[in-house]
Amino acid sequence: MAVVPVMADSTCAIAASYEAKKFGVKTGTIIAEAKQKCPELVLVQARHSLYVEYHHRIVEAVEQTIHVKSVNSIDEMVCELTGSDRQRDKAIEIAYAVKASIKANVGDTLTCSVGIGPNDYLAKTASDMQKPDGLVIVEEEQLPDVLYALELRDLCGIGKQMHARLRKHGIFTVEMLCTAPKHQLREVWGGIEGERMWARLRGQDVPMAETQKSTVGHSHVLEPEHRSVQGAKAVVHRLLQKAAMRLRQYELHTAEITVSVRYVDGTKWKQAREITPTQDVLQLTTIMSSMLEVMPEHGTPFKVTIALNKVSPLESTPLPMFENVGPARSALNNSIDAINKKYGKNTLYVGTAWNALSSAPMRIAFNHIPDSEVDDDT
């Protein structure tokens, strides 16, 4: 089985079952190619609002056994063991209780992998070492040898670019990473984060550095009926209105709009414009409409993206000397948000998105759980 954003061979899998993965179907595989690899593949269109509902039910099920310290993504959470719960036998008992609670309270076909370690980072690493329905314990006295069988890309925080940087510095295996001196990892990471990684791999409890939101945006693969210039423009306006509502929810201003279009033939069009800091949907709509005037009229659009960049908190943004939308427009924005929250999305909307209201529904990012009041499938 593969989950897809739209029912089309030109789209890609956003998730694949373990059975499908055995045929080489994975996240990002184009569906036409996936069907060749796995002729009996069953496609299911994504239902993000349902996933969010189940996410909250799973969190509640875990809470019945152990307190959830933090939620990292739609399918990952961290729980802290304290006192006698840190004893190996007790920790294992809690892990099995978590599994049983999810089955009993959410669904008897749902499984989870549990990792137990001396810090959050190693616990996450352990949870990925045995799937599905795994239970792996990494104890401090086992470090770092227990990690040597892993590949560098198996470790959280080592993506494609970091992997290349490690290789450039002569680090090709997890063993070489674990035995590298602290100053070398600082050089690889280009700062203190390298020393943090050195400490985490040794079981030290080093919190992840807080990240500051730098952009608010959405992207969407166009449904076949919207794969035209006018359809793409309508959908990107729909995305802009969603992004502007999130911007106001986060109490942020944006100082740059970027809109991009990818075409069926692989070519791209992109426009970016710096603006006076704002969160006003009408002002943003006017600006983007002028940007879209120079969008090419030829080609078949496939995917559209809107990004509100250079964001900053309201309290730290200087008041503009010109283009100040004033309290009346702020009240209008607040009224639009309040009415849509109470009566459902698209009760009020800017007309530029009128023929794409059912397009671009809720999407779940890797580290963002949608708020049903702001993002939904209606």
N, C-alpha and C positions, 0 to 999 in steps of 0.2 A: 504494500500500500504506500502511496505517496500523497502528501498534502500539497495542494496547488493554490495559488491566489485566484486564478481564473481557469475555467475548463477549456484549455487550448494547448495544442502541441507545441506552440512557440514559447510558452511560458516555462518556468523551471520549478523543480521541487523545492518547497521550503521546509519539508521534513520528509523522512522516509522511515519505514518500519525496519526492524532488524532483519526481517526476511528479505525485504527489497535490497537492503545494503549488501547482502551476500551476492547479489547479482551485479553489484557495482553502482547501484542507484543511491545517490547521496544528495545532501542539500546543495542546490545550485545546478544539478543535472538538468539539461534541457529535456522536456518531456518526450519529444520525438525520439531522442537518443535513449531515454530511459525505457521506452516501449520496445526498442530493439534489444536492449539488454535483458529486459524482463517482460516477455510478451503477455503474461497474465497479470500485469500490474493493474491494480485498482486505484483510480484517482478519486480523491475526496477534496472538495472545495473547502478552503479554510473558513472556520467559524470562530473568529477571534473573541467575540463577546462570550461565547460558551467556554473558551479556554480560560478567560479571566474569571468567570464564575467558578470553574473547577479549581483554579489557582487558590482562590480564597477559601474554598472548602477544604483543600489540602492543608493550607496553613492552619485552619481551625482544628483539623484532625491531629496535626503534629502538636499543637498547643495543648491538647488534652493529655499529652505524654510528657513533653518537655517544652520550656519556653523558647520561642523563636526570637533569637537575638537580632537578626537582620534578614531581610529578603533581598537577594542579589539579582534575581531574574524571575521569569514566569515559572521556572521549574527548579529553582535552587534557593535554599535558605540555610542559614547558619544557626546552630543551637549551641549554647555554652554548657559544658559539664563543670559542675562545682562540687566541692567537698567530697563526700564518699562516692559520688557519681563518677569520679575520675578513675576509680578502681576498674581494672579491665573487665571483670565479670559483670559489674554493675553497668558499665558502659554498653556492653554487648546486650544485656537485658533491655536497656532503654532503646537500642537500635531496633531490636525485634519488636518491641512494643510500638514504635513509630510505624513500622511496616504493617503491623496488625491493625492499628488505628486507621490508617489510610484505607486498607481493604474493607474494614467494617463500616466506616463512616462516609467513604467517597465512592468506592467501587471495587468489587472483588477481583477485577482484572487489572487493576492498577498496581504496579510495582514501583519500588524506588531503590536507588543505590545509596548506601550510607558509607561515608568515610569518617574515620575517627583519627585525630592527630593532635600533636602538641600545640598547633596553632591553626587558624582558619585556613591558611594557604595549603598546608599539608593535609588537612582534613578534606579540602576540595580535591586535591590531587589524588588522595586515596579513594574518593567516591568515583573517580573516573577510571580507576584501575580494574574494576570488575563490573561489567554491565552485561545484561540487565539484572536487576534484583540482587546486587552485590552487597557485600559487607567486608570492608578492608580496614585494618587497624595499622597505623604507622606509629610506632613508639619511639621515644627519643633515643633510646639505646640502640635502635636499629639504623639510625642515621649516620652517614648519608647512604650507606651501602644499599638499603632497600629501594632506593630510587634509581639505581644504575641501569636497570633493565628498561627504563623508559626512554623514549625518544625526546629530543629537545622540544619538539612541537607539542608534546603531551603536557608540558608544563604551562600553567596559566600565565599569561603575560609574554609568552614567546610566540609571536605571530611571524608572518612571512618576513617582514623587514628586520625584526629583532634576530630572527634565525640567521639571516644573511650577515648581520653585524657580528654575531657570535662567531660565525665561521671566518669572517674577515680577521678576527682577533685570535684565530687558532683554536677555538673551542668547538668541537665537533660532536661531543657526547655529553650526556648528563653527568657522567663521572668526571669529565674534564671541567664541567661547570661547577660541580660541587667542591672540587679540590682547588679551583682557582682562587688566588688571594683576593682579599677584599678590594684592594686598590685596582686590580685588573677589572673587576666587575663594575666598579665606579667609572672606569674609563669606557667600558663597553656601553653602559647605559647613559653615559654623559652626565653623571651627577649622583646625588644621594640615593636615587632609586636602586642603583647597583649595589650599594652597601645594604639596603633594605632586603634585596633579594638574597644576598649572602647570609644575612641573619635569619631569614625565613627558612632557608634550606637547612639550617641548623636547629630548627625547632623554636626559635625565639618568637615571641608574640609581638610582631611589628604590624601595627594597623596600616591598611592601605591608605595612600595619600588621598585626601579629599580632592575631588575634581570639580571644577567650576563650569557650569553649562556655558558653552560658547556659541551654540547654534540651536535653533528650533526649526524643524522641517519635516517634510513628508515626501515620499516618492510613491509612484503607483504605475504598475504595468497596465496599459490601457486595454479595456475590453474591446473586442473587434468593432463594435458599433461606434466607438469613440476614436478609432484610428484614422483621424482626419485632422486637418489644421484647426478647424473650429471645435471639434471634439476635444482635442488636446488642450486648447485654450480654456474651454469650460472646465475641464478636470483640474487644470493647474490653478484656476480661480477657486475651485472647491477646496483644494489643498491649502491655498493661501488663507482662506477663512478658518480652516481647522487650526492651522499654525498660529494665526493671530489670536484665536481664543486660548490656545495653550500659553502663548506669550503673556496674555493678561492674567491667566491663572497663576503663572510663575512670578508675576509682578516684575516683568522685565520689559525693557525697550530694545528695539533693534535699530542698528545703524547701517545695515546693508541687506539688500535683497539679491538673491541669486536664483535664477530660473534656468533649467536646462531640459533639453529634449533629446532623447535617443531615438533614432529611426530604425526601421526594420532592417535596412541595409548596413547597419552598424555605425553610420555617421552620427555626429552629435552637433547640437547647437546650444550655445550657452551665453547668457547675459548676466552681468552683475552691475549693481548700481549702489553707490554710497548715498545715504539719505540722512536727513535730520532725524535724530533718535525719536521713535514713535512706537505705539502699540495700537494705533487707531486703524481699524479695518478699512474704513473708507479711504483714508489717505494711502494705505498700502495698496488697495485695489487700483486707485488712480495711477499710482506709480508703475505698478506691474502692467497695467493695460498699455501704457506708453512703451514699455519694454517689449511687449509682445507684438507691437506694430511692425517691428523689423524681423519677426520670425519668418523664416523661409516659407513660401507658399507651396513648394514642391516637396515630394517625399512622403512616406507613410510613417507618422509618429508611432512609436512603440511604448515608450516609457517617459514620464514627466517627473520632474523633481523641483520642489521649492525649498529654499533654505533662507531663514532669517538669521543672518550672521551678525557678528560684533554686538552681541547682546550684553546688557548691563542692568543691574538692579535699578528700580525706579528711584530709590532714595539717593543713588550715587550719580544719576544722570542730570547734567546741568539743564536748566530750563532754556529752551531755544528762544533767541531773540525774534526770529521770524518763524512762520509756519506753525505757530502754536494753535492747536485745535481747540483749546479752551475747555471749560468745565461742561458745557452743553454736550460736546461730542464725547467726552469721557462718560457722561451719564448715559448717552445713547449706547455706547459699547457695553456698559454694565447692564443696561436693560436688555440688549440682544442676548447676552450670555445668560442672564437670569431666566428669560422667557424660554430659551432653548433648553436649559437645564430642567425647567418645570414641565414643559409640554412636549419635549422631544426635539431632536436635531431637525433643522430646516424649517422650524416653525417661522423663524425670521432668518433671512439670508440676503446677501447682496446679489442683485440680479445677474451679474456676470457668470454665476455658476448654475443658472436655472436648469439647463439641460444636462447637468451631470450630478444631480443631487443624490442619486443612488450609487454613484461611483465613489471610489476611494474610501471604503469603510475602514473600521478600526484595524490597526496593524500593531503587532507586538514586536517591539525591538528587543535586542538581547538583554538590555539592562533597564528596560522601561516597562512597567506594568500600566497599561492604559487605565485612565479614570473613566468609569462608565458615564459620569456626568459630562465629560469633555469629549471622549472618543467612544463612539458606539457604531453599531451596524445599521442604524436607521437612516 
